[in-house]
Amino acid sequence: MRRHWRGEVPLARVFWWNMLIVGTLVNLITGGTALAAHVAGAPLWLAALIFFLPLPLNVLLTVSVWRSAGREAPGWGVFARAAASAWLALMLVV
């Protein structure tokens, strides 16, 4: 995790695998679980807690992409930063 936070993980790995694949999968699972809990009659606070559980991971992945992008070619780095920001916003909604 320290390597991620410091931006020492290669951008391609942290962007494609960690953020887009693993991060999105984690968010879809927790979002579905939160929705199922709400539909099953769980308290709203519990459904919200489940929904927001991956938020620290999402922030870590976004910071990791931003910091790793600083070590890459400007075009790829700018795209990765913009995509990571959009991904974070989307994961707050999904």
Secondary structure, DSSP 4 states (H G I P E B T S, - for coil): -HHHHHT-S-HHIIIIIIIIIIIHHHHHHHHHHHHHHHHTT--HHHHHHHHHTTHHHHHHHHHHHHHHHTTS-HHHHHHHHHHHHHHHHHHHH-
